[in-house]
Amino acid sequence: MRLRKEKGMTQLDLALSIGLKSVGLISVAELYHNKKHFNLEHLYKIAKILEIDLCDFIKDWEEIEAGFPPSRE
């Protein structure tokens, strides 16, 4: 969610960019609601759209799991 917002994209913008017709998956996956998540294909497409490295998703998740805020170096 942070990476999407930093790029100024709405959930709808992102959904349409990766070939979805609504924000449903984006919304629940960003919140991990009902254990819904992005698959590897989604993450690849999102990384390409946001112009970030695929590893950035993992870095953010590791920091969340550790209880630390993302670094701003």
PQR file of N, CA, C, O and H, with PARSE charges and radii, in Angstrom:
ATOM      1  N   MET A   1       0.826  -1.174   0.000 -0.4000 1.5000
ATOM      2  CA  MET A   1       0.000   0.000   0.000 -0.0000 2.0000
ATOM      3  C   MET A   1       0.882   1.254   0.000  0.5500 1.7000
ATOM      4  O   MET A   1       0.627   2.205  -0.739 -0.5500 1.4000
ATOM      5  N   ARG A   2       1.917   1.238   0.836 -0.4000 1.5000
ATOM      6  CA  ARG A   2       2.796   2.411   0.920 -0.0000 2.0000
ATOM      7  C   ARG A   2       3.445   2.693  -0.424  0.5500 1.7000
ATOM      8  O   ARG A   2       3.493   3.842  -0.864 -0.5500 1.4000
ATOM      9  H   ARG A   2       2.124   0.466   1.437  0.4000 1.0000
ATOM     10  N   LEU A   3       3.942   1.657  -1.073 -0.4000 1.5000
ATOM     11  CA  LEU A   3       4.618   1.837  -2.358 -0.0000 2.0000
ATOM     12  C   LEU A   3       3.652   2.374  -3.416  0.5500 1.7000
ATOM     13  O   LEU A   3       4.021   3.239  -4.211 -0.5500 1.4000
ATOM     14  H   LEU A   3       3.903   0.724  -0.715  0.4000 1.0000
ATOM     15  N   ARG A   4       2.426   1.867  -3.428 -0.4000 1.5000
ATOM     16  CA  ARG A   4       1.408   2.337  -4.383 -0.0000 2.0000
ATOM     17  C   ARG A   4       1.093   3.806  -4.128  0.5500 1.7000
ATOM     18  O   ARG A   4       1.029   4.604  -5.063 -0.5500 1.4000
ATOM     19  H   ARG A   4       2.126   1.165  -2.783  0.4000 1.0000
ATOM     20  N   LYS A   5       0.899   4.158  -2.870 -0.4000 1.5000
ATOM     21  CA  LYS A   5       0.563   5.543  -2.534 -0.0000 2.0000
ATOM     22  C   LYS A   5       1.713   6.495  -2.848  0.5500 1.7000
ATOM     23  O   LYS A   5       1.485   7.623  -3.284 -0.5500 1.4000
ATOM     24  H   LYS A   5       0.951   3.510  -2.111  0.4000 1.0000
ATOM     25  N   GLU A   6       2.953   6.043  -2.627 -0.4000 1.5000
ATOM     26  CA  GLU A   6       4.109   6.880  -2.941 -0.0000 2.0000
ATOM     27  C   GLU A   6       4.169   7.218  -4.427  0.5500 1.7000
ATOM     28  O   GLU A   6       4.673   8.276  -4.804 -0.5500 1.4000
ATOM     29  H   GLU A   6       3.138   5.127  -2.273  0.4000 1.0000
ATOM     30  N   LYS A   7       3.665   6.335  -5.260 -0.4000 1.5000
ATOM     31  CA  LYS A   7       3.633   6.560  -6.707 -0.0000 2.0000
ATOM     32  C   LYS A   7       2.384   7.320  -7.139  0.5500 1.7000
ATOM     33  O   LYS A   7       2.200   7.595  -8.325 -0.5500 1.4000
ATOM     34  H   LYS A   7       3.256   5.475  -4.954  0.4000 1.0000
ATOM     35  N   GLY A   8       1.522   7.662  -6.176 -0.4000 1.5000
ATOM     36  CA  GLY A   8       0.330   8.445  -6.481 -0.0000 2.0000
ATOM     37  C   GLY A   8      -0.763   7.657  -7.195  0.5500 1.7000
ATOM     38  O   GLY A   8      -1.578   8.235  -7.914 -0.5500 1.4000
ATOM     39  H   GLY A   8       1.671   7.439  -5.212  0.4000 1.0000
ATOM     40  N   MET A   9      -0.782   6.359  -6.999 -0.4000 1.5000
ATOM     41  CA  MET A   9      -1.777   5.517  -7.664 -0.0000 2.0000
ATOM     42  C   MET A   9      -2.896   5.144  -6.696  0.5500 1.7000
ATOM     43  O   MET A   9      -2.660   4.899  -5.513 -0.5500 1.4000
ATOM     44  H   MET A   9      -0.120   5.890  -6.415  0.4000 1.0000
ATOM     45  N   THR A  10      -4.106   5.108  -7.220 -0.4000 1.5000
ATOM     46  CA  THR A  10      -5.236   4.617  -6.440 -0.0000 2.0000
ATOM     47  C   THR A  10      -5.307   3.101  -6.597  0.5500 1.7000
ATOM     48  O   THR A  10      -4.628   2.520  -7.444 -0.5500 1.4000
ATOM     49  H   THR A  10      -4.298   5.308  -8.180  0.4000 1.0000
ATOM     50  N   GLN A  11      -6.128   2.478  -5.781 -0.4000 1.5000
ATOM     51  CA  GLN A  11      -6.330   1.038  -5.926 -0.0000 2.0000
ATOM     52  C   GLN A  11      -6.922   0.727  -7.295  0.5500 1.7000
ATOM     53  O   GLN A  11      -6.562  -0.276  -7.911 -0.5500 1.4000
ATOM     54  H   GLN A  11      -6.680   2.949  -5.094  0.4000 1.0000
ATOM     55  N   LEU A  12      -7.818   1.571  -7.773 -0.4000 1.5000
ATOM     56  CA  LEU A  12      -8.426   1.352  -9.083 -0.0000 2.0000
ATOM     57  C   LEU A  12      -7.383   1.475 -10.193  0.5500 1.7000
ATOM     58  O   LEU A  12      -7.362   0.659 -11.115 -0.5500 1.4000
ATOM     59  H   LEU A  12      -8.110   2.387  -7.272  0.4000 1.0000
ATOM     60  N   ASP A  13      -6.520   2.488 -10.112 -0.4000 1.5000
ATOM     61  CA  ASP A  13      -5.448   2.640 -11.105 -0.0000 2.0000
ATOM     62  C   ASP A  13      -4.607   1.373 -11.182  0.5500 1.7000
ATOM     63  O   ASP A  13      -4.323   0.865 -12.267 -0.5500 1.4000
ATOM     64  H   ASP A  13      -6.537   3.151  -9.364  0.4000 1.0000
ATOM     65  N   LEU A  14      -4.216   0.872 -10.021 -0.4000 1.5000
ATOM     66  CA  LEU A  14      -3.363  -0.307  -9.975 -0.0000 2.0000
ATOM     67  C   LEU A  14      -4.105  -1.538 -10.499  0.5500 1.7000
ATOM     68  O   LEU A  14      -3.558  -2.316 -11.281 -0.5500 1.4000
ATOM     69  H   LEU A  14      -4.447   1.284  -9.139  0.4000 1.0000
ATOM     70  N   ALA A  15      -5.335  -1.704 -10.069 -0.4000 1.5000
ATOM     71  CA  ALA A  15      -6.126  -2.856 -10.513 -0.0000 2.0000
ATOM     72  C   ALA A  15      -6.237  -2.886 -12.039  0.5500 1.7000
ATOM     73  O   ALA A  15      -6.001  -3.921 -12.661 -0.5500 1.4000
ATOM     74  H   ALA A  15      -5.780  -1.072  -9.434  0.4000 1.0000
ATOM     75  N   LEU A  16      -6.589  -1.776 -12.623 -0.4000 1.5000
ATOM     76  CA  LEU A  16      -6.743  -1.713 -14.072 -0.0000 2.0000
ATOM     77  C   LEU A  16      -5.404  -1.931 -14.775  0.5500 1.7000
ATOM     78  O   LEU A  16      -5.353  -2.544 -15.841 -0.5500 1.4000
ATOM     79  H   LEU A  16      -6.781  -0.935 -12.117  0.4000 1.0000
ATOM     80  N   SER A  17      -4.332  -1.433 -14.185 -0.4000 1.5000
ATOM     81  CA  SER A  17      -3.000  -1.567 -14.787 -0.0000 2.0000
ATOM     82  C   SER A  17      -2.514  -3.013 -14.850  0.5500 1.7000
ATOM     83  O   SER A  17      -1.743  -3.375 -15.739 -0.5500 1.4000
ATOM     84  H   SER A  17      -4.373  -0.934 -13.319  0.4000 1.0000
ATOM     85  N   ILE A  18      -2.970  -3.842 -13.900 -0.4000 1.5000
ATOM     86  CA  ILE A  18      -2.537  -5.242 -13.912 -0.0000 2.0000
ATOM     87  C   ILE A  18      -3.598  -6.163 -14.515  0.5500 1.7000
ATOM     88  O   ILE A  18      -3.477  -7.386 -14.446 -0.5500 1.4000
ATOM     89  H   ILE A  18      -3.597  -3.548 -13.178  0.4000 1.0000
ATOM     90  N   GLY A  19      -4.633  -5.572 -15.104 -0.4000 1.5000
ATOM     91  CA  GLY A  19      -5.613  -6.367 -15.833 -0.0000 2.0000
ATOM     92  C   GLY A  19      -6.827  -6.808 -15.050  0.5500 1.7000
ATOM     93  O   GLY A  19      -7.579  -7.669 -15.505 -0.5500 1.4000
ATOM     94  H   GLY A  19      -4.731  -4.578 -15.160  0.4000 1.0000
ATOM     95  N   LEU A  20      -7.031  -6.234 -13.883 -0.4000 1.5000
ATOM     96  CA  LEU A  20      -8.230  -6.555 -13.102 -0.0000 2.0000
ATOM     97  C   LEU A  20      -9.339  -5.582 -13.478  0.5500 1.7000
ATOM     98  O   LEU A  20      -9.076  -4.510 -14.024 -0.5500 1.4000
ATOM     99  H   LEU A  20      -6.420  -5.534 -13.513  0.4000 1.0000
ATOM    100  N   LYS A  21     -10.581  -5.960 -13.183 -0.4000 1.5000
ATOM    101  CA  LYS A  21     -11.716  -5.107 -13.535 -0.0000 2.0000
ATOM    102  C   LYS A  21     -12.264  -4.318 -12.362  0.5500 1.7000
ATOM    103  O   LYS A  21     -13.112  -3.443 -12.540 -0.5500 1.4000
ATOM    104  H   LYS A  21     -10.795  -6.830 -12.739  0.4000 1.0000
ATOM    105  N   SER A  22     -11.780  -4.624 -11.148 -0.4000 1.5000
ATOM    106  CA  SER A  22     -12.242  -3.896  -9.963 -0.0000 2.0000
ATOM    107  C   SER A  22     -11.126  -3.876  -8.920  0.5500 1.7000
ATOM    108  O   SER A  22     -10.076  -4.495  -9.096 -0.5500 1.4000
ATOM    109  H   SER A  22     -11.091  -5.334 -11.003  0.4000 1.0000
ATOM    110  N   VAL A  23     -11.377  -3.156  -7.838 -0.4000 1.5000
ATOM    111  CA  VAL A  23     -10.373  -3.006  -6.785 -0.0000 2.0000
ATOM    112  C   VAL A  23     -10.442  -4.112  -5.742  0.5500 1.7000
ATOM    113  O   VAL A  23      -9.648  -4.111  -4.801 -0.5500 1.4000
ATOM    114  H   VAL A  23     -12.230  -2.654  -7.695  0.4000 1.0000
ATOM    115  N   GLY A  24     -11.358  -5.044  -5.882 -0.4000 1.5000
ATOM    116  CA  GLY A  24     -11.576  -6.066  -4.859 -0.0000 2.0000
ATOM    117  C   GLY A  24     -10.319  -6.758  -4.383  0.5500 1.7000
ATOM    118  O   GLY A  24     -10.029  -6.754  -3.187 -0.5500 1.4000
ATOM    119  H   GLY A  24     -12.002  -5.044  -6.646  0.4000 1.0000
ATOM    120  N   LEU A  25      -9.567  -7.352  -5.291 -0.4000 1.5000
ATOM    121  CA  LEU A  25      -8.356  -8.070  -4.899 -0.0000 2.0000
ATOM    122  C   LEU A  25      -7.322  -7.123  -4.296  0.5500 1.7000
ATOM    123  O   LEU A  25      -6.696  -7.444  -3.287 -0.5500 1.4000
ATOM    124  H   LEU A  25      -9.802  -7.355  -6.263  0.4000 1.0000
ATOM    125  N   ILE A  26      -7.146  -5.968  -4.907 -0.4000 1.5000
ATOM    126  CA  ILE A  26      -6.159  -4.998  -4.402 -0.0000 2.0000
ATOM    127  C   ILE A  26      -6.502  -4.630  -2.960  0.5500 1.7000
ATOM    128  O   ILE A  26      -5.637  -4.635  -2.084 -0.5500 1.4000
ATOM    129  H   ILE A  26      -7.655  -5.706  -5.728  0.4000 1.0000
ATOM    130  N   SER A  27      -7.752  -4.318  -2.730 -0.4000 1.5000
ATOM    131  CA  SER A  27      -8.207  -3.899  -1.410 -0.0000 2.0000
ATOM    132  C   SER A  27      -7.967  -4.958  -0.345  0.5500 1.7000
ATOM    133  O   SER A  27      -7.368  -4.667   0.690 -0.5500 1.4000
ATOM    134  H   SER A  27      -8.455  -4.314  -3.441  0.4000 1.0000
ATOM    135  N   VAL A  28      -8.428  -6.186  -0.585 -0.4000 1.5000
ATOM    136  CA  VAL A  28      -8.284  -7.225   0.441 -0.0000 2.0000
ATOM    137  C   VAL A  28      -6.848  -7.710   0.572  0.5500 1.7000
ATOM    138  O   VAL A  28      -6.414  -8.057   1.671 -0.5500 1.4000
ATOM    139  H   VAL A  28      -8.915  -6.422  -1.426  0.4000 1.0000
ATOM    140  N   ALA A  29      -6.103  -7.741  -0.527 -0.4000 1.5000
ATOM    141  CA  ALA A  29      -4.716  -8.212  -0.458 -0.0000 2.0000
ATOM    142  C   ALA A  29      -3.827  -7.215   0.279  0.5500 1.7000
ATOM    143  O   ALA A  29      -2.933  -7.619   1.022 -0.5500 1.4000
ATOM    144  H   ALA A  29      -6.455  -7.459  -1.420  0.4000 1.0000
ATOM    145  N   GLU A  30      -4.061  -5.922   0.086 -0.4000 1.5000
ATOM    146  CA  GLU A  30      -3.255  -4.925   0.808 -0.0000 2.0000
ATOM    147  C   GLU A  30      -3.456  -5.048   2.314  0.5500 1.7000
ATOM    148  O   GLU A  30      -2.534  -4.792   3.088 -0.5500 1.4000
ATOM    149  H   GLU A  30      -4.787  -5.593  -0.517  0.4000 1.0000
ATOM    150  N   LEU A  31      -4.635  -5.430   2.723 -0.4000 1.5000
ATOM    151  CA  LEU A  31      -4.937  -5.562   4.149 -0.0000 2.0000
ATOM    152  C   LEU A  31      -4.784  -6.992   4.657  0.5500 1.7000
ATOM    153  O   LEU A  31      -4.903  -7.242   5.857 -0.5500 1.4000
ATOM    154  H   LEU A  31      -5.384  -5.638   2.095  0.4000 1.0000
ATOM    155  N   TYR A  32      -4.520  -7.929   3.750 -0.4000 1.5000
ATOM    156  CA  TYR A  32      -4.459  -9.358   4.053 -0.0000 2.0000
ATOM    157  C   TYR A  32      -5.743  -9.799   4.746  0.5500 1.7000
ATOM    158  O   TYR A  32      -5.723 -10.578   5.699 -0.5500 1.4000
ATOM    159  H   TYR A  32      -4.424  -7.726   2.776  0.4000 1.0000
ATOM    160  N   HIS A  33      -6.853  -9.283   4.245 -0.4000 1.5000
ATOM    161  CA  HIS A  33      -8.174  -9.599   4.792 -0.0000 2.0000
ATOM    162  C   HIS A  33      -8.576 -11.000   4.352  0.5500 1.7000
ATOM    163  O   HIS A  33      -8.433 -11.345   3.179 -0.5500 1.4000
ATOM    164  H   HIS A  33      -6.870  -8.650   3.471  0.4000 1.0000
ATOM    165  N   ASN A  34      -9.076 -11.804   5.275 -0.4000 1.5000
ATOM    166  CA  ASN A  34      -9.472 -13.191   4.997 -0.0000 2.0000
ATOM    167  C   ASN A  34      -8.346 -14.000   4.343  0.5500 1.7000
ATOM    168  O   ASN A  34      -8.592 -14.902   3.541 -0.5500 1.4000
ATOM    169  H   ASN A  34      -9.192 -11.523   6.228  0.4000 1.0000
ATOM    170  N   LYS A  35      -7.110 -13.656   4.705 -0.4000 1.5000
ATOM    171  CA  LYS A  35      -5.918 -14.342   4.188 -0.0000 2.0000
ATOM    172  C   LYS A  35      -5.791 -14.271   2.663  0.5500 1.7000
ATOM    173  O   LYS A  35      -5.169 -15.137   2.048 -0.5500 1.4000
ATOM    174  H   LYS A  35      -6.910 -12.924   5.356  0.4000 1.0000
ATOM    175  N   LYS A  36      -6.376 -13.247   2.064 -0.4000 1.5000
ATOM    176  CA  LYS A  36      -6.225 -13.021   0.622 -0.0000 2.0000
ATOM    177  C   LYS A  36      -4.889 -12.321   0.399  0.5500 1.7000
ATOM    178  O   LYS A  36      -4.505 -11.441   1.170 -0.5500 1.4000
ATOM    179  H   LYS A  36      -6.881 -12.543   2.564  0.4000 1.0000
ATOM    180  N   HIS A  37      -4.193 -12.710  -0.647 -0.4000 1.5000
ATOM    181  CA  HIS A  37      -2.894 -12.121  -0.927 -0.0000 2.0000
ATOM    182  C   HIS A  37      -2.647 -12.107  -2.431  0.5500 1.7000
ATOM    183  O   HIS A  37      -3.362 -12.748  -3.201 -0.5500 1.4000
ATOM    184  H   HIS A  37      -4.505 -13.425  -1.273  0.4000 1.0000
ATOM    185  N   PHE A  38      -1.630 -11.368  -2.826 -0.4000 1.5000
ATOM    186  CA  PHE A  38      -1.229 -11.332  -4.227 -0.0000 2.0000
ATOM    187  C   PHE A  38      -0.427 -12.594  -4.533  0.5500 1.7000
ATOM    188  O   PHE A  38       0.318 -13.079  -3.682 -0.5500 1.4000
ATOM    189  H   PHE A  38      -1.050 -10.847  -2.200  0.4000 1.0000
ATOM    190  N   ASN A  39      -0.577 -13.123  -5.737 -0.4000 1.5000
ATOM    191  CA  ASN A  39       0.281 -14.232  -6.146 -0.0000 2.0000
ATOM    192  C   ASN A  39       1.525 -13.652  -6.813  0.5500 1.7000
ATOM    193  O   ASN A  39       1.647 -12.436  -6.963 -0.5500 1.4000
ATOM    194  H   ASN A  39      -1.183 -12.729  -6.429  0.4000 1.0000
ATOM    195  N   LEU A  40       2.435 -14.514  -7.206 -0.4000 1.5000
ATOM    196  CA  LEU A  40       3.701 -14.057  -7.775 -0.0000 2.0000
ATOM    197  C   LEU A  40       3.490 -13.270  -9.066  0.5500 1.7000
ATOM    198  O   LEU A  40       4.194 -12.291  -9.317 -0.5500 1.4000
ATOM    199  H   LEU A  40       2.337 -15.502  -7.084  0.4000 1.0000
ATOM    200  N   GLU A  41       2.540 -13.684  -9.873 -0.4000 1.5000
ATOM    201  CA  GLU A  41       2.246 -12.949 -11.114 -0.0000 2.0000
ATOM    202  C   GLU A  41       1.756 -11.540 -10.805  0.5500 1.7000
ATOM    203  O   GLU A  41       2.163 -10.582 -11.463 -0.5500 1.4000
ATOM    204  H   GLU A  41       1.968 -14.478  -9.669  0.4000 1.0000
ATOM    205  N   HIS A  42       0.881 -11.408  -9.807 -0.4000 1.5000
ATOM    206  CA  HIS A  42       0.413 -10.079  -9.411 -0.0000 2.0000
ATOM    207  C   HIS A  42       1.586  -9.211  -8.959  0.5500 1.7000
ATOM    208  O   HIS A  42       1.722  -8.061  -9.378 -0.5500 1.4000
ATOM    209  H   HIS A  42       0.550 -12.186  -9.273  0.4000 1.0000
ATOM    210  N   LEU A  43       2.439  -9.785  -8.090 -0.4000 1.5000
ATOM    211  CA  LEU A  43       3.568  -9.015  -7.571 -0.0000 2.0000
ATOM    212  C   LEU A  43       4.509  -8.581  -8.682  0.5500 1.7000
ATOM    213  O   LEU A  43       5.020  -7.461  -8.661 -0.5500 1.4000
ATOM    214  H   LEU A  43       2.329 -10.719  -7.750  0.4000 1.0000
ATOM    215  N   TYR A  44       4.744  -9.459  -9.654 -0.4000 1.5000
ATOM    216  CA  TYR A  44       5.596  -9.106 -10.787 -0.0000 2.0000
ATOM    217  C   TYR A  44       5.002  -7.931 -11.561  0.5500 1.7000
ATOM    218  O   TYR A  44       5.705  -6.970 -11.873 -0.5500 1.4000
ATOM    219  H   TYR A  44       4.329 -10.369  -9.672  0.4000 1.0000
ATOM    220  N   LYS A  45       3.711  -8.009 -11.868 -0.4000 1.5000
ATOM    221  CA  LYS A  45       3.048  -6.938 -12.621 -0.0000 2.0000
ATOM    222  C   LYS A  45       3.036  -5.638 -11.827  0.5500 1.7000
ATOM    223  O   LYS A  45       3.284  -4.570 -12.386 -0.5500 1.4000
ATOM    224  H   LYS A  45       3.140  -8.790 -11.614  0.4000 1.0000
ATOM    225  N   ILE A  46       2.753  -5.718 -10.535 -0.4000 1.5000
ATOM    226  CA  ILE A  46       2.714  -4.519  -9.691 -0.0000 2.0000
ATOM    227  C   ILE A  46       4.097  -3.878  -9.624  0.5500 1.7000
ATOM    228  O   ILE A  46       4.224  -2.658  -9.731 -0.5500 1.4000
ATOM    229  H   ILE A  46       2.552  -6.586 -10.081  0.4000 1.0000
ATOM    230  N   ALA A  47       5.131  -4.696  -9.447 -0.4000 1.5000
ATOM    231  CA  ALA A  47       6.496  -4.160  -9.399 -0.0000 2.0000
ATOM    232  C   ALA A  47       6.839  -3.441 -10.700  0.5500 1.7000
ATOM    233  O   ALA A  47       7.458  -2.377 -10.684 -0.5500 1.4000
ATOM    234  H   ALA A  47       5.028  -5.687  -9.360  0.4000 1.0000
ATOM    235  N   LYS A  48       6.442  -4.016 -11.805 -0.4000 1.5000
ATOM    236  CA  LYS A  48       6.719  -3.402 -13.107 -0.0000 2.0000
ATOM    237  C   LYS A  48       5.980  -2.068 -13.247  0.5500 1.7000
ATOM    238  O   LYS A  48       6.557  -1.078 -13.696 -0.5500 1.4000
ATOM    239  H   LYS A  48       5.940  -4.880 -11.819  0.4000 1.0000
ATOM    240  N   ILE A  49       4.706  -2.048 -12.861 -0.4000 1.5000
ATOM    241  CA  ILE A  49       3.890  -0.828 -12.945 -0.0000 2.0000
ATOM    242  C   ILE A  49       4.459   0.269 -12.041  0.5500 1.7000
ATOM    243  O   ILE A  49       4.552   1.428 -12.446 -0.5500 1.4000
ATOM    244  H   ILE A  49       4.237  -2.852 -12.495  0.4000 1.0000
ATOM    245  N   LEU A  50       4.840  -0.105 -10.809 -0.4000 1.5000
ATOM    246  CA  LEU A  50       5.348   0.876  -9.848 -0.0000 2.0000
ATOM    247  C   LEU A  50       6.822   1.204 -10.056  0.5500 1.7000
ATOM    248  O   LEU A  50       7.379   2.063  -9.372 -0.5500 1.4000
ATOM    249  H   LEU A  50       4.765  -1.046 -10.480  0.4000 1.0000
ATOM    250  N   GLU A  51       7.455   0.502 -11.018 -0.4000 1.5000
ATOM    251  CA  GLU A  51       8.872   0.698 -11.318 -0.0000 2.0000
ATOM    252  C   GLU A  51       9.746   0.489 -10.090  0.5500 1.7000
ATOM    253  O   GLU A  51      10.589   1.319  -9.752 -0.5500 1.4000
ATOM    254  H   GLU A  51       7.002  -0.195 -11.573  0.4000 1.0000
ATOM    255  N   ILE A  52       9.518  -0.648  -9.430 -0.4000 1.5000
ATOM    256  CA  ILE A  52      10.308  -1.013  -8.257 -0.0000 2.0000
ATOM    257  C   ILE A  52      10.835  -2.424  -8.458  0.5500 1.7000
ATOM    258  O   ILE A  52      10.395  -3.144  -9.354 -0.5500 1.4000
ATOM    259  H   ILE A  52       8.832  -1.322  -9.704  0.4000 1.0000
ATOM    260  N   ASP A  53      11.777  -2.804  -7.619 -0.4000 1.5000
ATOM    261  CA  ASP A  53      12.321  -4.155  -7.647 -0.0000 2.0000
ATOM    262  C   ASP A  53      11.351  -5.077  -6.914  0.5500 1.7000
ATOM    263  O   ASP A  53      10.782  -4.693  -5.892 -0.5500 1.4000
ATOM    264  H   ASP A  53      12.134  -2.219  -6.892  0.4000 1.0000
ATOM    265  N   LEU A  54      11.166  -6.262  -7.420 -0.4000 1.5000
ATOM    266  CA  LEU A  54      10.289  -7.240  -6.802 -0.0000 2.0000
ATOM    267  C   LEU A  54      10.678  -7.503  -5.346  0.5500 1.7000
ATOM    268  O   LEU A  54       9.818  -7.795  -4.515 -0.5500 1.4000
ATOM    269  H   LEU A  54      11.628  -6.573  -8.250  0.4000 1.0000
ATOM    270  N   CYS A  55      11.954  -7.400  -5.044 -0.4000 1.5000
ATOM    271  CA  CYS A  55      12.455  -7.626  -3.678 -0.0000 2.0000
ATOM    272  C   CYS A  55      11.961  -6.571  -2.689  0.5500 1.7000
ATOM    273  O   CYS A  55      11.969  -6.818  -1.483 -0.5500 1.4000
ATOM    274  H   CYS A  55      12.653  -7.163  -5.720  0.4000 1.0000
ATOM    275  N   ASP A  56      11.533  -5.408  -3.165 -0.4000 1.5000
ATOM    276  CA  ASP A  56      11.028  -4.368  -2.275 -0.0000 2.0000
ATOM    277  C   ASP A  56       9.813  -4.847  -1.483  0.5500 1.7000
ATOM    278  O   ASP A  56       9.612  -4.415  -0.348 -0.5500 1.4000
ATOM    279  H   ASP A  56      11.526  -5.208  -4.145  0.4000 1.0000
ATOM    280  N   PHE A  57       9.010  -5.723  -2.058 -0.4000 1.5000
ATOM    281  CA  PHE A  57       7.859  -6.271  -1.335 -0.0000 2.0000
ATOM    282  C   PHE A  57       8.323  -7.106  -0.152  0.5500 1.7000
ATOM    283  O   PHE A  57       7.740  -7.039   0.930 -0.5500 1.4000
ATOM    284  H   PHE A  57       9.174  -6.074  -2.980  0.4000 1.0000
ATOM    285  N   ILE A  58       9.361  -7.883  -0.358 -0.4000 1.5000
ATOM    286  CA  ILE A  58       9.866  -8.754   0.694 -0.0000 2.0000
ATOM    287  C   ILE A  58      10.511  -7.934   1.796  0.5500 1.7000
ATOM    288  O   ILE A  58      10.329  -8.230   2.977 -0.5500 1.4000
ATOM    289  H   ILE A  58       9.835  -7.937  -1.237  0.4000 1.0000
ATOM    290  N   LYS A  59      11.261  -6.907   1.425 -0.4000 1.5000
ATOM    291  CA  LYS A  59      11.889  -6.043   2.426 -0.0000 2.0000
ATOM    292  C   LYS A  59      10.847  -5.429   3.331  0.5500 1.7000
ATOM    293  O   LYS A  59      10.991  -5.439   4.553 -0.5500 1.4000
ATOM    294  H   LYS A  59      11.409  -6.666   0.465  0.4000 1.0000
ATOM    295  N   ASP A  60       9.780  -4.887   2.724 -0.4000 1.5000
ATOM    296  CA  ASP A  60       8.711  -4.281   3.525 -0.0000 2.0000
ATOM    297  C   ASP A  60       8.084  -5.312   4.456  0.5500 1.7000
ATOM    298  O   ASP A  60       7.829  -5.014   5.623 -0.5500 1.4000
ATOM    299  H   ASP A  60       9.663  -4.879   1.730  0.4000 1.0000
ATOM    300  N   TRP A  61       7.835  -6.509   3.962 -0.4000 1.5000
ATOM    301  CA  TRP A  61       7.200  -7.539   4.782 -0.0000 2.0000
ATOM    302  C   TRP A  61       8.099  -7.952   5.943  0.5500 1.7000
ATOM    303  O   TRP A  61       7.615  -8.142   7.060 -0.5500 1.4000
ATOM    304  H   TRP A  61       8.042  -6.752   3.014  0.4000 1.0000
ATOM    305  N   GLU A  62       9.395  -8.093   5.695 -0.4000 1.5000
ATOM    306  CA  GLU A  62      10.329  -8.451   6.760 -0.0000 2.0000
ATOM    307  C   GLU A  62      10.336  -7.386   7.850  0.5500 1.7000
ATOM    308  O   GLU A  62      10.399  -7.715   9.035 -0.5500 1.4000
ATOM    309  H   GLU A  62       9.788  -7.939   4.789  0.4000 1.0000
ATOM    310  N   GLU A  63      10.272  -6.128   7.469 -0.4000 1.5000
ATOM    311  CA  GLU A  63      10.269  -5.044   8.445 -0.0000 2.0000
ATOM    312  C   GLU A  63       8.965  -5.023   9.231  0.5500 1.7000
ATOM    313  O   GLU A  63       8.970  -4.747  10.431 -0.5500 1.4000
ATOM    314  H   GLU A  63      10.220  -5.861   6.506  0.4000 1.0000
ATOM    315  N   ILE A  64       7.870  -5.306   8.579 -0.4000 1.5000
ATOM    316  CA  ILE A  64       6.574  -5.351   9.263 -0.0000 2.0000
ATOM    317  C   ILE A  64       6.584  -6.492  10.278  0.5500 1.7000
ATOM    318  O   ILE A  64       6.166  -6.315  11.422 -0.5500 1.4000
ATOM    319  H   ILE A  64       7.867  -5.530   7.605  0.4000 1.0000
ATOM    320  N   GLU A  65       7.059  -7.653   9.856 -0.4000 1.5000
ATOM    321  CA  GLU A  65       7.126  -8.817  10.738 -0.0000 2.0000
ATOM    322  C   GLU A  65       8.016  -8.534  11.951  0.5500 1.7000
ATOM    323  O   GLU A  65       7.727  -8.989  13.058 -0.5500 1.4000
ATOM    324  H   GLU A  65       7.398  -7.797   8.926  0.4000 1.0000
ATOM    325  N   ALA A  66       9.090  -7.785  11.738 -0.4000 1.5000
ATOM    326  CA  ALA A  66      10.020  -7.485  12.821 -0.0000 2.0000
ATOM    327  C   ALA A  66       9.516  -6.357  13.721  0.5500 1.7000
ATOM    328  O   ALA A  66      10.069  -6.122  14.795 -0.5500 1.4000
ATOM    329  H   ALA A  66       9.325  -7.415  10.839  0.4000 1.0000
ATOM    330  N   GLY A  67       8.473  -5.666  13.285 -0.4000 1.5000
ATOM    331  CA  GLY A  67       7.923  -4.580  14.084 -0.0000 2.0000
ATOM    332  C   GLY A  67       8.636  -3.257  13.918  0.5500 1.7000
ATOM    333  O   GLY A  67       8.465  -2.351  14.733 -0.5500 1.4000
ATOM    334  H   GLY A  67       8.023  -5.857  12.412  0.4000 1.0000
ATOM    335  N   PHE A  68       9.432  -3.137  12.873 -0.4000 1.5000
ATOM    336  CA  PHE A  68      10.160  -1.908  12.612 -0.0000 2.0000
ATOM    337  C   PHE A  68       9.527  -1.158  11.453  0.5500 1.7000
ATOM    338  O   PHE A  68       9.001  -1.781  10.530 -0.5500 1.4000
ATOM    339  H   PHE A  68       9.571  -3.874  12.211  0.4000 1.0000
ATOM    340  N   PRO A  69       9.568   0.180  11.482 -0.5600 1.5000
ATOM    341  CA  PRO A  69       9.076   0.930  10.325  0.2800 2.0000
ATOM    342  C   PRO A  69      10.064   0.799   9.166  0.5500 1.7000
ATOM    343  O   PRO A  69      11.255   0.591   9.395 -0.5500 1.4000
ATOM    344  N   PRO A  70       9.584   0.920   7.922 -0.5600 1.5000
ATOM    345  CA  PRO A  70      10.500   0.867   6.767  0.2800 2.0000
ATOM    346  C   PRO A  70      11.579   1.935   6.870  0.5500 1.7000
ATOM    347  O   PRO A  70      11.304   3.061   7.284 -0.5500 1.4000
ATOM    348  N   SER A  71      12.785   1.591   6.501 -0.4000 1.5000
ATOM    349  CA  SER A  71      13.876   2.551   6.553 -0.0000 2.0000
ATOM    350  C   SER A  71      13.730   3.581   5.440  0.5500 1.7000
ATOM    351  O   SER A  71      13.187   3.280   4.377 -0.5500 1.4000
ATOM    352  H   SER A  71      13.009   0.676   6.165  0.4000 1.0000
ATOM    353  N   ARG A  72      14.202   4.764   5.679 -0.4000 1.5000
ATOM    354  CA  ARG A  72      14.114   5.870   4.696 -0.0000 2.0000
ATOM    355  C   ARG A  72      15.496   6.336   4.301  0.5500 1.7000
ATOM    356  O   ARG A  72      15.717   7.529   4.093 -0.5500 1.4000
ATOM    357  H   ARG A  72      14.643   5.009   6.543  0.4000 1.0000
ATOM    358  N   GLU A  73      16.429   5.403   4.196 -0.4000 1.5000
ATOM    359  CA  GLU A  73      17.824   5.759   3.879 -0.0000 2.0000
ATOM    360  C   GLU A  73      17.955   6.262   2.484  0.5500 1.7000
ATOM    361  O   GLU A  73      19.055   6.605   2.052 -0.5500 1.4000
ATOM    362  H   GLU A  73      16.249   4.434   4.365  0.4000 1.0000
TER
END
